[in-house]
């Protein structure tokens, strides 16, 4: 089988022939049709994401396909089932292996492109936001709302009964998010904290979902409510934020982190439950995942470059089958 991998992090990645996979008793092997690609994959491939993944390294945290083999203790899944799944890396390949609890059946009429991007962006956002002890009617501020992670968080927030404010820089980046969220603000036009305070009648945002870091989060901290929860879900902006802990202390705010590879490995049951929930939402039309670009497996390096560019509004896919 073919896998996109490198012997070392930061090295040259290429398609290689590797041995066929075999499942452990609690695992399944999935013949992949499509795989979602994220900034996390690019960062891990460069050796810039902690914890460092094992080498030789194949990126890929999510995908969809058909089960090719099952372990002897697996129940509820069968060979040939059409599933979406989280992977503890390894998805950019013709086949990937994962814990059975990290895979969930997809409706037969759901397109593989949709199924392949539900685990990381959507189930990942659901897990991250639930760590923030949400209450219906609270205000969620989503930073980086024009990107795939931001768009997913907006839709998940709406499903959870939150009032959602989308924030991005530039009208083009904000257009799609503004059509989904309750309110939207162009951080390139109006200082973010000022805009959020105006939209919340001076209260501030109860929860901040931040896949950007850096200046975006720094600007948002002036617009949070007392008792706010800030969920740090990545550093698409290129650096971590310089956070004044005294300002958080003064508002009784909490800073939470959502480093998805860790709960995938440590809490697979929680990840699998979240995945099944977002699959049901997608099937009912409550969420509508969007695809920004598709690449064949032979062009996986281009998919990583596209994800790093942050040009598209939606998921980035590598496809093995149409």
RALIN-V192010 format. One record per residue. PSI is psi in whole degrees, -180 to 180 (NA if undefined). BURIAL is 1 if it has 24 or more other ideal C-beta (glycine too) atoms within 12 Angstrom, else 0. Layout:
psi;burial
PSI;BURIAL
PSI;BURIAL
This chain:
psi;burial
159;1
141;1
142;1
108;1
171;1
150;1
-22;0
153;0
137;1
1;0
-169;0
128;0
143;1
160;0
128;1
152;0
124;0
168;0
150;0
150;0
150;1
138;0
147;1
171;0
-30;0
22;0
165;1
149;1
129;1
125;1
111;1
142;1
-35;1
152;1
135;1
141;1
138;1
169;1
-33;1
-38;1
-45;1
-41;1
-42;1
-41;1
-33;1
-7;1
20;0
10;0
131;1
147;0
149;0
134;0
163;1
157;0
154;0
146;0
132;1
118;1
175;1
107;1
-6;1
158;1
179;1
148;1
-159;1
143;1
125;1
-25;1
149;1
148;1
163;1
-21;0
3;0
132;1
148;0
-9;0
147;1
159;0
133;0
-11;0
141;1
118;1
159;1
155;1
151;1
149;1
144;1
60;1
170;1
5;1
-23;1
71;1
167;1
-27;1
153;1
153;1
143;1
164;1
140;1
-32;1
-14;1
3;1
146;1
141;1
143;1
147;1
145;1
-28;0
6;0
129;1
146;1
-31;1
-40;1
-49;1
-36;1
-23;1
10;1
-35;1
-58;1
-57;1
-45;1
-56;1
-35;1
-43;1
-38;1
-46;1
-44;1
-46;1
-35;1
-23;1
-17;1
11;1
60;0
152;1
134;0
138;0
-9;0
162;1
126;1
124;1
121;1
116;1
159;1
39;1
-14;1
-13;1
175;1
-45;1
-41;1
-45;1
-42;1
-43;1
-36;1
-49;1
-40;1
-43;1
-42;1
-41;1
-29;1
4;1
24;0
153;1
124;1
128;1
123;1
135;1
129;1
164;1
116;1
138;0
-37;0
-42;0
-27;1
-16;1
-51;0
-43;1
-39;1
-29;1
-17;0
-42;1
168;1
-38;1
159;1
149;1
135;1
107;1
-11;1
-14;0
-42;0
135;0
132;0
-48;1
-41;1
-45;0
-43;1
-42;1
-39;1
-43;0
-22;1
18;1
38;0
-3;0
-44;0
169;1
138;1
-35;1
139;1
126;1
118;1
100;1
7;1
-48;1
-161;1
-138;1
-32;1
-49;1
-39;1
-41;1
-31;1
-27;1
-23;1
-5;1
29;1
153;1
164;1
133;0
14;0
154;1
127;1
122;1
109;1
115;1
15;1
178;1
56;1
-25;1
-9;1
-10;0
162;0
160;0
150;1
98;0
127;1
104;0
-28;0
-35;0
-37;1
-43;1
-43;0
-24;0
4;1
31;0
157;1
137;1
117;1
155;1
148;1
80;1
91;1
-40;1
-28;1
-52;1
-28;1
-43;1
-37;1
-26;0
61;0
-31;1
-38;0
-41;1
-43;1
-39;1
-44;0
-39;1
-44;1
-35;1
-45;1
-27;1
-43;1
-40;1
-40;1
-40;1
-32;1
-5;0
6;0
-31;0
149;1
81;1
142;1
146;1
126;1
-36;1
150;1
144;1
145;1
163;1
-35;1
-18;0
33;1
-34;1
-36;1
-35;0
-42;1
-42;1
-40;0
-44;1
-41;1
-31;1
-22;0
34;1
-41;0
164;1
91;1
-175;1
156;1
127;1
144;1
126;1
139;1
-30;1
147;0
NA;0
